[in-house]
Amino acid sequence: QVQLVESGGGLVQPGGSLRLSCAASGSIFSIYHMAWYRHAPGKQRDLVASITTVGITNYADSVKGRFTISRDNAKKTVYLQMNSLKPEDTAIYYCNANLAGLVGPYDYWGQGTQVTVSS
């Protein structure tokens, strides 16, 4: 069974930094597209950043220059380095991966990790 497990969320002051991690486990043959989404109260779930198998990245305009997505294919892990955090970055952050396991490829989601930016 495939699982995505996120870690690294928490409470941080404005201007601070956090690094989120998402590790995939289970019977996995190939991991393709990986991404981070976020869901703030009263808003829809939005794409934050994505990365292809060869490292091509894409960012939401609101995080460009502040957030960096990266991946370690050997560790089956995707990261999100978040710098210069703002209160409007407060949300639950979800990891997403398109991968092939015993079946697929399918999209999988992590359980989410809370990020709160507040003084």
C-alpha positions in Angstrom: 0.0 0.0 0.0 1.4 3.4 -1.0 1.6 6.2 1.6 2.8 9.8 1.5 3.8 11.1 4.9 4.4 14.8 5.5 6.5 16.4 8.3 7.9 19.7 9.2 4.9 21.9 9.8 4.5 24.1 12.8 4.1 27.6 14.2 6.6 30.3 12.9 6.8 34.0 13.2 6.4 36.2 10.1 9.7 36.3 8.2 10.7 32.9 9.5 11.4 29.7 7.6 10.1 26.1 7.6 11.1 23.1 5.6 8.4 20.5 4.8 9.2 16.9 3.8 7.0 14.3 2.2 8.2 10.7 2.0 6.6 8.1 -0.2 6.6 4.4 1.0 5.1 1.1 -0.1 5.3 -0.9 -3.3 6.5 1.9 -5.7 8.0 1.4 -9.1 8.1 5.0 -10.4 7.4 8.4 -9.1 6.5 11.0 -11.7 5.1 14.5 -10.9 5.3 15.7 -7.3 3.8 18.8 -5.8 2.7 20.7 -2.7 -0.8 22.2 -2.3 -2.3 24.2 0.5 -5.7 24.7 1.8 -6.4 27.8 3.9 -9.7 28.4 5.8 -12.4 29.6 3.6 -10.5 29.0 0.4 -10.0 26.2 -2.1 -7.0 24.0 -2.2 -4.4 25.6 -4.4 -1.2 24.5 -6.0 1.9 25.9 -4.3 4.7 24.3 -6.3 5.4 21.3 -8.5 8.4 19.4 -9.8 8.8 16.9 -12.6 11.0 13.8 -12.6 13.9 15.8 -14.2 13.6 18.8 -11.8 11.5 21.3 -13.8 9.7 23.4 -11.3 6.6 25.6 -11.2 5.4 28.0 -8.5 2.3 29.9 -7.6 2.9 33.6 -8.1 2.3 34.2 -4.4 5.4 32.1 -3.4 7.8 32.8 -6.2 11.2 33.9 -4.8 10.3 32.7 -1.3 9.6 28.9 -1.6 11.8 26.2 -3.2 10.6 22.7 -4.1 13.1 19.9 -4.5 13.1 16.1 -4.6 15.4 13.3 -3.8 14.4 10.4 -6.1 16.6 7.9 -4.2 14.8 8.7 -1.0 11.4 9.0 -2.7 11.0 12.4 -0.9 9.9 15.8 -2.0 10.7 19.0 0.0 9.4 22.5 0.3 11.7 25.1 1.7 9.6 28.1 2.8 11.4 31.4 3.6 10.2 34.9 4.4 6.9 33.4 5.6 3.8 35.6 5.7 0.6 35.3 7.7 -1.2 34.6 4.5 0.9 31.4 4.0 -1.0 29.9 7.0 -2.7 26.8 5.7 -2.7 23.0 5.8 -0.1 21.9 3.3 -0.6 18.6 1.3 1.9 16.6 -0.6 0.8 15.1 -3.9 2.5 12.5 -6.1 1.7 10.8 -9.3 3.2 7.4 -9.1 3.1 3.8 -10.2 2.8 1.1 -7.6 1.3 -2.3 -8.1 -1.3 -0.4 -10.1 -1.4 2.9 -11.7 0.0 5.5 -12.2 -2.4 7.3 -9.8 -2.4 10.5 -7.8 -1.8 10.0 -4.1 -2.1 12.6 -1.3 -0.6 12.9 2.1 -2.6 13.6 5.3 -1.6 17.2 5.5 0.6 19.3 7.8 -0.4 22.5 9.5 1.7 25.6 8.9 0.8 28.7 11.0 2.5 32.0 10.5 1.8 34.3 13.4 3.5 36.6 15.8 
